[in-house]
Structure formats: C-alpha cells, structure tokens
Amino acid sequence: MSSKFLDFNSERHYSGIVAGIDEAGRGPLAGPVVAAAVILDRIRFSEAPSGICDSKLLNRTARESMYEIILTQGIVGVGICSVEEIDQYNILGATKRAMRKAYDALSPKPDIVLVDGNQLPDLPCKMQAVVDGDALCVSIAAASIIAKVTRDRIMLDLAKEFSHYGWERNAGYGTRAHMEALARHGVTVHHRRSFAPVRNIIEAMKEYNAK
C-alpha cells in the first residue's frame, strides 16, 4: 500500500548508487512526455525525506513542496520528448527516449536504475523494472514527483497561449471539456496526431473541407 513515509528499503537491496526513474504524460492527447531520474543522497541523509510517495496521491501544493525538497536532497535528471517525437516513435518509444535523456542528465551516473513499470529503456547500466514502483520505492516516487511537476508547469505555460483547451486543469488529458474544445477550435501544434481521438478529428476536418 502506498505511504507518505517511503524509506530506503528498496534501495538497500542494491550496492552502489541507486537511481529511480519514472515518467509523466503517457496518456494525454497534448503536450510532451516527461521522465525524471532521481538519486537520493543516502550518505548525507540516512532517512528519505518524509512525505515522498506516488505523485498521483499528492495534491498540487504538496507535489510542489516535495519537488523543492527532492532538489535539495537528491541528484535529478529530467528528459523531455516532444509531440513530434511521440508521433515519430510512438508513446512507448518516446517514453523510453525521455528516460534515457533523464539518465544522461545525471552526474554521477548510477550503478543501478530502478524503473517504474515493466518496460525498460535502453540504458548503459544495470536496471530493474519495478511494477507499481512509485508506490514501493522512494527513488521512483521522487522521480514521479519531479516528472509530474515539470510536465504540469509546461502545460500551464502552454495554456497561456492556447487558452481554449483547459490544459492548466486537465494537463492535456482527454477530458470532456478538452474534447469539446478540440471539436470547436481544432487541433494545435501541441496535440499528438498519432493518438486516435486527435487523428479522428483531423480526418473529420479533411472530409468536411473536401465536400
């Protein structure tokens, strides 16, 4: 069961430097996919920062607070794959590329990476997939918070320019309001054209214009 008091139990099974990796934004219809890699400093801090858990269990204020704490008590790398990369490589491929970018941004490099889920990216180090890792492993949970806050901030900025779609509230997910805005205002450069709901609207517009 998820807890706000995750500790280093998972990390203690491994020697050397351990990083956790997670992503945010696989499901939305708009915006990038963001991955984060986090190494929590187990030498300076014998206990993990209290309050770290799966980002989905925290409200925005709590996530923002934990984000700042993680930056002070850990080493963080962030990787972002654009909508163009998502459409080119598909969402799974783009997610793995974002994870590699996050790993590449880490210094020092970890000896082992714990990856949320059951799919592993291509990394030049030992890896371990951890299903529900953001609920079990504090490093992965920390990565989930960094990725989520980073992506939410990106979508908040995009919403200032594209105000019809409610991205400051739905983060690009296909909510009813978002779908209604797509039908009314059309597809933007930030929408994922390889995703069926967006692709269907594009095709419908083509058919309408051809009449």
Rosetta blueprint (number, residue, H / E / L):
1 M L
2 S L
3 S L
4 K L
5 F L
6 L L
7 D L
8 F L
9 N L
10 S L
11 E H
12 R H
13 H H
14 Y L
15 S L
16 G L
17 I L
18 V E
19 A E
20 G E
21 I E
22 D E
23 E E
24 A E
25 G L
26 R L
27 G L
28 P L
29 L L
30 A E
31 G L
32 P L
33 V E
34 V E
35 A E
36 A E
37 A E
38 V E
39 I E
40 L E
41 D L
42 R L
43 I L
44 R L
45 F L
46 S L
47 E L
48 A L
49 P L
50 S L
51 G L
52 I L
53 C L
54 D L
55 S H
56 K H
57 L H
58 L L
59 N L
60 R H
61 T H
62 A H
63 R H
64 E H
65 S H
66 M H
67 Y H
68 E H
69 I H
70 I H
71 L H
72 T H
73 Q H
74 G E
75 I E
76 V E
77 G E
78 V E
79 G E
80 I E
81 C E
82 S L
83 V H
84 E H
85 E H
86 I H
87 D H
88 Q H
89 Y H
90 N H
91 I H
92 L H
93 G H
94 A H
95 T H
96 K H
97 R H
98 A H
99 M H
100 R H
101 K H
102 A H
103 Y H
104 D H
105 A L
106 L L
107 S L
108 P L
109 K L
110 P L
111 D L
112 I E
113 V E
114 L E
115 V E
116 D E
117 G L
118 N L
119 Q L
120 L L
121 P L
122 D L
123 L L
124 P L
125 C L
126 K E
127 M E
128 Q E
129 A E
130 V E
131 V L
132 D L
133 G H
134 D H
135 A H
136 L H
137 C L
138 V H
139 S H
140 I H
141 A H
142 A H
143 A H
144 S H
145 I H
146 I H
147 A H
148 K H
149 V H
150 T H
151 R H
152 D H
153 R H
154 I H
155 M H
156 L H
157 D H
158 L H
159 A H
160 K H
161 E H
162 F L
163 S H
164 H H
165 Y H
166 G L
167 W H
168 E H
169 R H
170 N H
171 A L
172 G L
173 Y L
174 G L
175 T L
176 R H
177 A H
178 H H
179 M H
180 E H
181 A H
182 L H
183 A H
184 R H
185 H H
186 G L
187 V L
188 T L
189 V L
190 H L
191 H E
192 R L
193 R L
194 S L
195 F L
196 A H
197 P H
198 V H
199 R H
200 N H
201 I H
202 I H
203 E H
204 A H
205 M H
206 K H
207 E H
208 Y H
209 N H
210 A H
211 K L
